[in-house]
């Protein structure tokens, strides 16, 4: 149903938000969108823009992809920790794309999960619970710096893909990650 809604209404403005729903004003009507299984959001009342619905998106990789953690076996004494940290951040931010700066204040951005203080000690956890592809990319960066790494577990059972994958609704720069969205029309836009 949300696919048809986004196809019919290309833009909208957030009129009201609540924990489990939002009211979206389009050119002709006001709609209530129930957020089923909402997990993460960044919604600001009075803002809006282009509507989009995604089942595949960089923001969803932290929810729907298999996860693992990246550990360091050892760091050579000659490895430049500062340069390694900068390159790791660049690599992970590059994978996150524009979302690296747009999602703040939430635990789920996997691109921010570098355990930097362990780099100084040369061993231990380096990336905590990230998608496997991100851990693999970080391991390649570490290998270029002479840092030995390993994944544990290979694919976490705790954060393996969920039976109900998460989806994304965008309203301009606002976003909601949930398991589903249910749309109902409240009234015509003239009835404000």
mmCIF file of the C-alpha atoms, coordinates in Angstrom:
data_MODEL
# 
_entry.id   MODEL 
# 
loop_
_atom_site.group_PDB 
_atom_site.id 
_atom_site.type_symbol 
_atom_site.label_atom_id 
_atom_site.label_alt_id 
_atom_site.label_comp_id 
_atom_site.label_asym_id 
_atom_site.label_entity_id 
_atom_site.label_seq_id 
_atom_site.pdbx_PDB_ins_code 
_atom_site.Cartn_x 
_atom_site.Cartn_y 
_atom_site.Cartn_z 
_atom_site.occupancy 
_atom_site.B_iso_or_equiv 
_atom_site.pdbx_formal_charge 
_atom_site.auth_seq_id 
_atom_site.auth_comp_id 
_atom_site.auth_asym_id 
_atom_site.auth_atom_id 
_atom_site.pdbx_PDB_model_num 
ATOM 1   C CA . UNK A 1 1   ? 0.000  0.000   0.000  1.00 0.00 ? 1   UNK A CA 1 
ATOM 2   C CA . UNK A 1 2   ? 2.834  2.422   0.769  1.00 0.00 ? 2   UNK A CA 1 
ATOM 3   C CA . UNK A 1 3   ? 4.254  1.848   -2.726 1.00 0.00 ? 3   UNK A CA 1 
ATOM 4   C CA . UNK A 1 4   ? 1.022  3.016   -4.332 1.00 0.00 ? 4   UNK A CA 1 
ATOM 5   C CA . UNK A 1 5   ? 0.878  5.969   -1.952 1.00 0.00 ? 5   UNK A CA 1 
ATOM 6   C CA . UNK A 1 6   ? 4.396  7.162   -2.835 1.00 0.00 ? 6   UNK A CA 1 
ATOM 7   C CA . UNK A 1 7   ? 3.650  6.646   -6.536 1.00 0.00 ? 7   UNK A CA 1 
ATOM 8   C CA . UNK A 1 8   ? 0.502  8.770   -6.245 1.00 0.00 ? 8   UNK A CA 1 
ATOM 9   C CA . UNK A 1 9   ? 1.901  11.552  -4.062 1.00 0.00 ? 9   UNK A CA 1 
ATOM 10  C CA . UNK A 1 10  ? 5.381  12.742  -4.956 1.00 0.00 ? 10  UNK A CA 1 
ATOM 11  C CA . UNK A 1 11  ? 5.785  15.281  -2.146 1.00 0.00 ? 11  UNK A CA 1 
ATOM 12  C CA . UNK A 1 12  ? 4.462  15.866  1.343  1.00 0.00 ? 12  UNK A CA 1 
ATOM 13  C CA . UNK A 1 13  ? 4.873  17.882  4.533  1.00 0.00 ? 13  UNK A CA 1 
ATOM 14  C CA . UNK A 1 14  ? 4.917  16.429  8.033  1.00 0.00 ? 14  UNK A CA 1 
ATOM 15  C CA . UNK A 1 15  ? 1.979  17.977  9.831  1.00 0.00 ? 15  UNK A CA 1 
ATOM 16  C CA . UNK A 1 16  ? 2.193  16.043  13.114 1.00 0.00 ? 16  UNK A CA 1 
ATOM 17  C CA . UNK A 1 17  ? 4.278  13.237  14.590 1.00 0.00 ? 17  UNK A CA 1 
ATOM 18  C CA . UNK A 1 18  ? 3.618  10.820  17.406 1.00 0.00 ? 18  UNK A CA 1 
ATOM 19  C CA . UNK A 1 19  ? 5.463  7.732   18.612 1.00 0.00 ? 19  UNK A CA 1 
ATOM 20  C CA . UNK A 1 20  ? 3.534  5.306   16.424 1.00 0.00 ? 20  UNK A CA 1 
ATOM 21  C CA . UNK A 1 21  ? 2.328  7.458   13.517 1.00 0.00 ? 21  UNK A CA 1 
ATOM 22  C CA . UNK A 1 22  ? 2.767  10.641  11.545 1.00 0.00 ? 22  UNK A CA 1 
ATOM 23  C CA . UNK A 1 23  ? 0.343  12.893  9.707  1.00 0.00 ? 23  UNK A CA 1 
ATOM 24  C CA . UNK A 1 24  ? 1.487  13.801  6.225  1.00 0.00 ? 24  UNK A CA 1 
ATOM 25  C CA . UNK A 1 25  ? -0.078 16.618  4.256  1.00 0.00 ? 25  UNK A CA 1 
ATOM 26  C CA . UNK A 1 26  ? -0.018 16.246  0.479  1.00 0.00 ? 26  UNK A CA 1 
ATOM 27  C CA . UNK A 1 27  ? -1.316 18.670  -2.155 1.00 0.00 ? 27  UNK A CA 1 
ATOM 28  C CA . UNK A 1 28  ? -4.874 17.371  -1.839 1.00 0.00 ? 28  UNK A CA 1 
ATOM 29  C CA . UNK A 1 29  ? -5.261 15.467  1.446  1.00 0.00 ? 29  UNK A CA 1 
ATOM 30  C CA . UNK A 1 30  ? -3.961 14.739  4.920  1.00 0.00 ? 30  UNK A CA 1 
ATOM 31  C CA . UNK A 1 31  ? -2.884 11.151  5.571  1.00 0.00 ? 31  UNK A CA 1 
ATOM 32  C CA . UNK A 1 32  ? -2.088 9.205   8.699  1.00 0.00 ? 32  UNK A CA 1 
ATOM 33  C CA . UNK A 1 33  ? 0.847  6.832   8.286  1.00 0.00 ? 33  UNK A CA 1 
ATOM 34  C CA . UNK A 1 34  ? 1.080  4.212   11.023 1.00 0.00 ? 34  UNK A CA 1 
ATOM 35  C CA . UNK A 1 35  ? 4.655  3.124   11.714 1.00 0.00 ? 35  UNK A CA 1 
ATOM 36  C CA . UNK A 1 36  ? 4.530  -0.640  12.254 1.00 0.00 ? 36  UNK A CA 1 
ATOM 37  C CA . UNK A 1 37  ? 7.620  -1.925  14.058 1.00 0.00 ? 37  UNK A CA 1 
ATOM 38  C CA . UNK A 1 38  ? 9.319  1.496   13.967 1.00 0.00 ? 38  UNK A CA 1 
ATOM 39  C CA . UNK A 1 39  ? 12.974 1.225   14.846 1.00 0.00 ? 39  UNK A CA 1 
ATOM 40  C CA . UNK A 1 40  ? 14.686 4.470   13.960 1.00 0.00 ? 40  UNK A CA 1 
ATOM 41  C CA . UNK A 1 41  ? 13.536 7.851   12.773 1.00 0.00 ? 41  UNK A CA 1 
ATOM 42  C CA . UNK A 1 42  ? 14.470 11.444  12.159 1.00 0.00 ? 42  UNK A CA 1 
ATOM 43  C CA . UNK A 1 43  ? 11.235 13.409  11.759 1.00 0.00 ? 43  UNK A CA 1 
ATOM 44  C CA . UNK A 1 44  ? 10.709 17.143  12.134 1.00 0.00 ? 44  UNK A CA 1 
ATOM 45  C CA . UNK A 1 45  ? 7.242  18.615  12.185 1.00 0.00 ? 45  UNK A CA 1 
ATOM 46  C CA . UNK A 1 46  ? 6.593  21.243  9.511  1.00 0.00 ? 46  UNK A CA 1 
ATOM 47  C CA . UNK A 1 47  ? 9.273  19.940  7.151  1.00 0.00 ? 47  UNK A CA 1 
ATOM 48  C CA . UNK A 1 48  ? 8.819  17.862  4.055  1.00 0.00 ? 48  UNK A CA 1 
ATOM 49  C CA . UNK A 1 49  ? 9.851  17.246  0.506  1.00 0.00 ? 49  UNK A CA 1 
ATOM 50  C CA . UNK A 1 50  ? 10.097 14.413  -1.968 1.00 0.00 ? 50  UNK A CA 1 
ATOM 51  C CA . UNK A 1 51  ? 8.538  11.099  -0.859 1.00 0.00 ? 51  UNK A CA 1 
ATOM 52  C CA . UNK A 1 52  ? 10.445 7.863   -1.365 1.00 0.00 ? 52  UNK A CA 1 
ATOM 53  C CA . UNK A 1 53  ? 10.090 4.275   -0.175 1.00 0.00 ? 53  UNK A CA 1 
ATOM 54  C CA . UNK A 1 54  ? 13.032 1.840   -0.141 1.00 0.00 ? 54  UNK A CA 1 
ATOM 55  C CA . UNK A 1 55  ? 13.572 -1.805  0.640  1.00 0.00 ? 55  UNK A CA 1 
ATOM 56  C CA . UNK A 1 56  ? 17.297 -1.533  -0.253 1.00 0.00 ? 56  UNK A CA 1 
ATOM 57  C CA . UNK A 1 57  ? 19.206 1.534   0.942  1.00 0.00 ? 57  UNK A CA 1 
ATOM 58  C CA . UNK A 1 58  ? 22.497 2.279   2.775  1.00 0.00 ? 58  UNK A CA 1 
ATOM 59  C CA . UNK A 1 59  ? 20.479 3.262   5.838  1.00 0.00 ? 59  UNK A CA 1 
ATOM 60  C CA . UNK A 1 60  ? 18.880 -0.201  5.910  1.00 0.00 ? 60  UNK A CA 1 
ATOM 61  C CA . UNK A 1 61  ? 22.155 -2.123  5.690  1.00 0.00 ? 61  UNK A CA 1 
ATOM 62  C CA . UNK A 1 62  ? 22.605 -1.764  9.433  1.00 0.00 ? 62  UNK A CA 1 
ATOM 63  C CA . UNK A 1 63  ? 19.258 -3.502  9.959  1.00 0.00 ? 63  UNK A CA 1 
ATOM 64  C CA . UNK A 1 64  ? 18.811 -6.108  7.250  1.00 0.00 ? 64  UNK A CA 1 
ATOM 65  C CA . UNK A 1 65  ? 22.347 -7.299  6.455  1.00 0.00 ? 65  UNK A CA 1 
ATOM 66  C CA . UNK A 1 66  ? 24.138 -10.098 8.345  1.00 0.00 ? 66  UNK A CA 1 
ATOM 67  C CA . UNK A 1 67  ? 26.421 -8.685  11.053 1.00 0.00 ? 67  UNK A CA 1 
ATOM 68  C CA . UNK A 1 68  ? 29.782 -9.488  12.557 1.00 0.00 ? 68  UNK A CA 1 
ATOM 69  C CA . UNK A 1 69  ? 32.492 -7.814  14.634 1.00 0.00 ? 69  UNK A CA 1 
ATOM 70  C CA . UNK A 1 70  ? 36.060 -7.124  13.538 1.00 0.00 ? 70  UNK A CA 1 
ATOM 71  C CA . UNK A 1 71  ? 38.922 -7.794  15.952 1.00 0.00 ? 71  UNK A CA 1 
ATOM 72  C CA . UNK A 1 72  ? 42.635 -7.024  15.706 1.00 0.00 ? 72  UNK A CA 1 
ATOM 73  C CA . UNK A 1 73  ? 45.081 -9.852  16.337 1.00 0.00 ? 73  UNK A CA 1 
ATOM 74  C CA . UNK A 1 74  ? 48.026 -7.542  16.544 1.00 0.00 ? 74  UNK A CA 1 
ATOM 75  C CA . UNK A 1 75  ? 49.201 -4.180  15.315 1.00 0.00 ? 75  UNK A CA 1 
ATOM 76  C CA . UNK A 1 76  ? 52.822 -3.784  14.213 1.00 0.00 ? 76  UNK A CA 1 
ATOM 77  C CA . UNK A 1 77  ? 54.677 -1.190  16.264 1.00 0.00 ? 77  UNK A CA 1 
ATOM 78  C CA . UNK A 1 78  ? 55.509 0.793   13.115 1.00 0.00 ? 78  UNK A CA 1 
ATOM 79  C CA . UNK A 1 79  ? 51.845 1.140   12.076 1.00 0.00 ? 79  UNK A CA 1 
ATOM 80  C CA . UNK A 1 80  ? 50.653 4.763   12.074 1.00 0.00 ? 80  UNK A CA 1 
ATOM 81  C CA . UNK A 1 81  ? 47.533 4.563   14.262 1.00 0.00 ? 81  UNK A CA 1 
ATOM 82  C CA . UNK A 1 82  ? 46.347 8.050   13.288 1.00 0.00 ? 82  UNK A CA 1 
ATOM 83  C CA . UNK A 1 83  ? 46.567 7.332   9.566  1.00 0.00 ? 83  UNK A CA 1 
ATOM 84  C CA . UNK A 1 84  ? 44.834 3.969   10.027 1.00 0.00 ? 84  UNK A CA 1 
ATOM 85  C CA . UNK A 1 85  ? 41.969 5.569   11.953 1.00 0.00 ? 85  UNK A CA 1 
ATOM 86  C CA . UNK A 1 86  ? 41.516 8.283   9.301  1.00 0.00 ? 86  UNK A CA 1 
ATOM 87  C CA . UNK A 1 87  ? 41.487 5.713   6.496  1.00 0.00 ? 87  UNK A CA 1 
ATOM 88  C CA . UNK A 1 88  ? 39.018 3.461   8.368  1.00 0.00 ? 88  UNK A CA 1 
ATOM 89  C CA . UNK A 1 89  ? 36.647 6.404   8.897  1.00 0.00 ? 89  UNK A CA 1 
ATOM 90  C CA . UNK A 1 90  ? 36.937 7.405   5.234  1.00 0.00 ? 90  UNK A CA 1 
ATOM 91  C CA . UNK A 1 91  ? 36.210 3.864   4.072  1.00 0.00 ? 91  UNK A CA 1 
ATOM 92  C CA . UNK A 1 92  ? 33.169 3.382   6.298  1.00 0.00 ? 92  UNK A CA 1 
ATOM 93  C CA . UNK A 1 93  ? 31.814 6.878   5.629  1.00 0.00 ? 93  UNK A CA 1 
ATOM 94  C CA . UNK A 1 94  ? 32.223 6.221   1.908  1.00 0.00 ? 94  UNK A CA 1 
ATOM 95  C CA . UNK A 1 95  ? 30.130 3.068   2.240  1.00 0.00 ? 95  UNK A CA 1 
ATOM 96  C CA . UNK A 1 96  ? 27.458 5.043   4.125  1.00 0.00 ? 96  UNK A CA 1 
ATOM 97  C CA . UNK A 1 97  ? 27.392 7.745   1.442  1.00 0.00 ? 97  UNK A CA 1 
ATOM 98  C CA . UNK A 1 98  ? 25.417 10.890  2.197  1.00 0.00 ? 98  UNK A CA 1 
ATOM 99  C CA . UNK A 1 99  ? 23.906 9.248   5.292  1.00 0.00 ? 99  UNK A CA 1 
ATOM 100 C CA . UNK A 1 100 ? 27.127 9.594   7.273  1.00 0.00 ? 100 UNK A CA 1 
ATOM 101 C CA . UNK A 1 101 ? 26.163 13.180  8.158  1.00 0.00 ? 101 UNK A CA 1 
ATOM 102 C CA . UNK A 1 102 ? 22.372 12.955  8.083  1.00 0.00 ? 102 UNK A CA 1 
ATOM 103 C CA . UNK A 1 103 ? 21.741 10.379  10.808 1.00 0.00 ? 103 UNK A CA 1 
ATOM 104 C CA . UNK A 1 104 ? 22.663 11.619  14.268 1.00 0.00 ? 104 UNK A CA 1 
ATOM 105 C CA . UNK A 1 105 ? 21.904 10.561  17.814 1.00 0.00 ? 105 UNK A CA 1 
ATOM 106 C CA . UNK A 1 106 ? 21.038 6.946   17.066 1.00 0.00 ? 106 UNK A CA 1 
ATOM 107 C CA . UNK A 1 107 ? 22.905 3.753   17.862 1.00 0.00 ? 107 UNK A CA 1 
ATOM 108 C CA . UNK A 1 108 ? 22.377 2.130   14.479 1.00 0.00 ? 108 UNK A CA 1 
ATOM 109 C CA . UNK A 1 109 ? 24.823 3.960   12.152 1.00 0.00 ? 109 UNK A CA 1 
ATOM 110 C CA . UNK A 1 110 ? 27.289 1.107   11.642 1.00 0.00 ? 110 UNK A CA 1 
ATOM 111 C CA . UNK A 1 111 ? 29.790 3.501   10.081 1.00 0.00 ? 111 UNK A CA 1 
ATOM 112 C CA . UNK A 1 112 ? 30.388 5.079   13.525 1.00 0.00 ? 112 UNK A CA 1 
ATOM 113 C CA . UNK A 1 113 ? 31.211 1.894   15.424 1.00 0.00 ? 113 UNK A CA 1 
ATOM 114 C CA . UNK A 1 114 ? 35.015 2.064   15.347 1.00 0.00 ? 114 UNK A CA 1 
ATOM 115 C CA . UNK A 1 115 ? 36.439 1.295   18.788 1.00 0.00 ? 115 UNK A CA 1 
ATOM 116 C CA . UNK A 1 116 ? 39.306 3.753   18.320 1.00 0.00 ? 116 UNK A CA 1 
ATOM 117 C CA . UNK A 1 117 ? 40.831 3.422   21.802 1.00 0.00 ? 117 UNK A CA 1 
ATOM 118 C CA . UNK A 1 118 ? 41.713 -0.225  21.073 1.00 0.00 ? 118 UNK A CA 1 
ATOM 119 C CA . UNK A 1 119 ? 43.919 0.867   18.163 1.00 0.00 ? 119 UNK A CA 1 
ATOM 120 C CA . UNK A 1 120 ? 46.415 2.321   20.619 1.00 0.00 ? 120 UNK A CA 1 
ATOM 121 C CA . UNK A 1 121 ? 46.733 -1.021  22.422 1.00 0.00 ? 121 UNK A CA 1 
ATOM 122 C CA . UNK A 1 122 ? 47.122 -2.924  19.183 1.00 0.00 ? 122 UNK A CA 1 
ATOM 123 C CA . UNK A 1 123 ? 44.581 -5.661  19.829 1.00 0.00 ? 123 UNK A CA 1 
ATOM 124 C CA . UNK A 1 124 ? 40.952 -6.255  20.679 1.00 0.00 ? 124 UNK A CA 1 
ATOM 125 C CA . UNK A 1 125 ? 37.638 -5.157  19.210 1.00 0.00 ? 125 UNK A CA 1 
ATOM 126 C CA . UNK A 1 126 ? 37.928 -2.728  16.302 1.00 0.00 ? 126 UNK A CA 1 
ATOM 127 C CA . UNK A 1 127 ? 34.387 -2.665  14.836 1.00 0.00 ? 127 UNK A CA 1 
ATOM 128 C CA . UNK A 1 128 ? 31.409 -3.676  16.938 1.00 0.00 ? 128 UNK A CA 1 
ATOM 129 C CA . UNK A 1 129 ? 28.400 -5.313  15.246 1.00 0.00 ? 129 UNK A CA 1 
ATOM 130 C CA . UNK A 1 130 ? 28.608 -4.043  11.683 1.00 0.00 ? 130 UNK A CA 1 
ATOM 131 C CA . UNK A 1 131 ? 27.383 -5.486  8.373  1.00 0.00 ? 131 UNK A CA 1 
ATOM 132 C CA . UNK A 1 132 ? 29.755 -8.145  7.054  1.00 0.00 ? 132 UNK A CA 1 
ATOM 133 C CA . UNK A 1 133 ? 30.611 -6.103  3.935  1.00 0.00 ? 133 UNK A CA 1 
ATOM 134 C CA . UNK A 1 134 ? 31.712 -3.157  6.137  1.00 0.00 ? 134 UNK A CA 1 
ATOM 135 C CA . UNK A 1 135 ? 33.900 -5.424  8.294  1.00 0.00 ? 135 UNK A CA 1 
ATOM 136 C CA . UNK A 1 136 ? 35.468 -6.898  5.147  1.00 0.00 ? 136 UNK A CA 1 
ATOM 137 C CA . UNK A 1 137 ? 36.216 -3.404  3.787  1.00 0.00 ? 137 UNK A CA 1 
ATOM 138 C CA . UNK A 1 138 ? 37.762 -2.345  7.118  1.00 0.00 ? 138 UNK A CA 1 
ATOM 139 C CA . UNK A 1 139 ? 39.850 -5.557  7.200  1.00 0.00 ? 139 UNK A CA 1 
ATOM 140 C CA . UNK A 1 140 ? 41.287 -4.647  3.783  1.00 0.00 ? 140 UNK A CA 1 
ATOM 141 C CA . UNK A 1 141 ? 42.241 -1.191  5.110  1.00 0.00 ? 141 UNK A CA 1 
ATOM 142 C CA . UNK A 1 142 ? 43.877 -2.781  8.156  1.00 0.00 ? 142 UNK A CA 1 
ATOM 143 C CA . UNK A 1 143 ? 45.814 -5.220  5.938  1.00 0.00 ? 143 UNK A CA 1 
ATOM 144 C CA . UNK A 1 144 ? 47.275 -2.279  3.986  1.00 0.00 ? 144 UNK A CA 1 
ATOM 145 C CA . UNK A 1 145 ? 48.587 -0.949  7.322  1.00 0.00 ? 145 UNK A CA 1 
ATOM 146 C CA . UNK A 1 146 ? 49.976 -4.306  8.433  1.00 0.00 ? 146 UNK A CA 1 
ATOM 147 C CA . UNK A 1 147 ? 47.274 -4.887  11.058 1.00 0.00 ? 147 UNK A CA 1 
ATOM 148 C CA . UNK A 1 148 ? 46.065 -8.491  11.358 1.00 0.00 ? 148 UNK A CA 1 
ATOM 149 C CA . UNK A 1 149 ? 42.306 -8.879  11.858 1.00 0.00 ? 149 UNK A CA 1 
ATOM 150 C CA . UNK A 1 150 ? 39.637 -11.541 12.143 1.00 0.00 ? 150 UNK A CA 1 
ATOM 151 C CA . UNK A 1 151 ? 35.828 -11.616 12.126 1.00 0.00 ? 151 UNK A CA 1 
ATOM 152 C CA . UNK A 1 152 ? 33.932 -12.978 15.102 1.00 0.00 ? 152 UNK A CA 1 
ATOM 153 C CA . UNK A 1 153 ? 31.428 -14.383 14.728 1.00 0.00 ? 153 UNK A CA 1 
ATOM 154 C CA . UNK A 1 154 ? 31.509 -14.866 10.987 1.00 0.00 ? 154 UNK A CA 1 
ATOM 155 C CA . UNK A 1 155 ? 27.802 -13.987 10.867 1.00 0.00 ? 155 UNK A CA 1 
ATOM 156 C CA . UNK A 1 156 ? 26.152 -13.097 14.144 1.00 0.00 ? 156 UNK A CA 1 
ATOM 157 C CA . UNK A 1 157 ? 23.036 -15.083 15.010 1.00 0.00 ? 157 UNK A CA 1 
ATOM 158 C CA . UNK A 1 158 ? 22.000 -12.216 17.257 1.00 0.00 ? 158 UNK A CA 1 
ATOM 159 C CA . UNK A 1 159 ? 21.787 -9.737  14.394 1.00 0.00 ? 159 UNK A CA 1 
ATOM 160 C CA . UNK A 1 160 ? 21.238 -11.964 11.390 1.00 0.00 ? 160 UNK A CA 1 
ATOM 161 C CA . UNK A 1 161 ? 18.649 -10.785 8.856  1.00 0.00 ? 161 UNK A CA 1 
ATOM 162 C CA . UNK A 1 162 ? 15.273 -10.573 10.499 1.00 0.00 ? 162 UNK A CA 1 
ATOM 163 C CA . UNK A 1 163 ? 12.251 -12.512 9.192  1.00 0.00 ? 163 UNK A CA 1 
ATOM 164 C CA . UNK A 1 164 ? 10.491 -9.169  8.680  1.00 0.00 ? 164 UNK A CA 1 
ATOM 165 C CA . UNK A 1 165 ? 13.101 -6.981  6.969  1.00 0.00 ? 165 UNK A CA 1 
ATOM 166 C CA . UNK A 1 166 ? 13.036 -3.282  7.704  1.00 0.00 ? 166 UNK A CA 1 
ATOM 167 C CA . UNK A 1 167 ? 12.023 -0.712  5.079  1.00 0.00 ? 167 UNK A CA 1 
ATOM 168 C CA . UNK A 1 168 ? 12.605 3.020   4.760  1.00 0.00 ? 168 UNK A CA 1 
ATOM 169 C CA . UNK A 1 169 ? 10.247 5.941   4.164  1.00 0.00 ? 169 UNK A CA 1 
ATOM 170 C CA . UNK A 1 170 ? 11.798 9.284   3.222  1.00 0.00 ? 170 UNK A CA 1 
ATOM 171 C CA . UNK A 1 171 ? 9.992  12.618  3.375  1.00 0.00 ? 171 UNK A CA 1 
ATOM 172 C CA . UNK A 1 172 ? 12.584 15.058  2.091  1.00 0.00 ? 172 UNK A CA 1 
ATOM 173 C CA . UNK A 1 173 ? 15.460 14.780  4.586  1.00 0.00 ? 173 UNK A CA 1 
ATOM 174 C CA . UNK A 1 174 ? 13.240 13.084  7.199  1.00 0.00 ? 174 UNK A CA 1 
ATOM 175 C CA . UNK A 1 175 ? 13.347 9.306   7.522  1.00 0.00 ? 175 UNK A CA 1 
ATOM 176 C CA . UNK A 1 176 ? 11.623 6.415   9.275  1.00 0.00 ? 176 UNK A CA 1 
ATOM 177 C CA . UNK A 1 177 ? 12.942 2.856   9.422  1.00 0.00 ? 177 UNK A CA 1 
ATOM 178 C CA . UNK A 1 178 ? 10.169 0.399   10.283 1.00 0.00 ? 178 UNK A CA 1 
ATOM 179 C CA . UNK A 1 179 ? 8.873  -3.039  9.362  1.00 0.00 ? 179 UNK A CA 1 
ATOM 180 C CA . UNK A 1 180 ? 5.862  -1.607  7.538  1.00 0.00 ? 180 UNK A CA 1 
ATOM 181 C CA . UNK A 1 181 ? 3.780  1.518   6.944  1.00 0.00 ? 181 UNK A CA 1 
ATOM 182 C CA . UNK A 1 182 ? -0.024 1.628   6.884  1.00 0.00 ? 182 UNK A CA 1 
ATOM 183 C CA . UNK A 1 183 ? -1.627 4.647   5.202  1.00 0.00 ? 183 UNK A CA 1 
ATOM 184 C CA . UNK A 1 184 ? -5.122 6.002   5.814  1.00 0.00 ? 184 UNK A CA 1 
ATOM 185 C CA . UNK A 1 185 ? -6.616 9.264   4.559  1.00 0.00 ? 185 UNK A CA 1 
ATOM 186 C CA . UNK A 1 186 ? -7.836 11.609  7.276  1.00 0.00 ? 186 UNK A CA 1 
ATOM 187 C CA . UNK A 1 187 ? -9.309 14.531  5.331  1.00 0.00 ? 187 UNK A CA 1 
ATOM 188 C CA . UNK A 1 188 ? -8.895 16.954  2.464  1.00 0.00 ? 188 UNK A CA 1 
ATOM 189 C CA . UNK A 1 189 ? -6.076 19.472  2.836  1.00 0.00 ? 189 UNK A CA 1 
ATOM 190 C CA . UNK A 1 190 ? -8.578 22.317  3.095  1.00 0.00 ? 190 UNK A CA 1 
ATOM 191 C CA . UNK A 1 191 ? -9.745 20.997  6.505  1.00 0.00 ? 191 UNK A CA 1 
ATOM 192 C CA . UNK A 1 192 ? -6.755 22.176  8.526  1.00 0.00 ? 192 UNK A CA 1 
# 
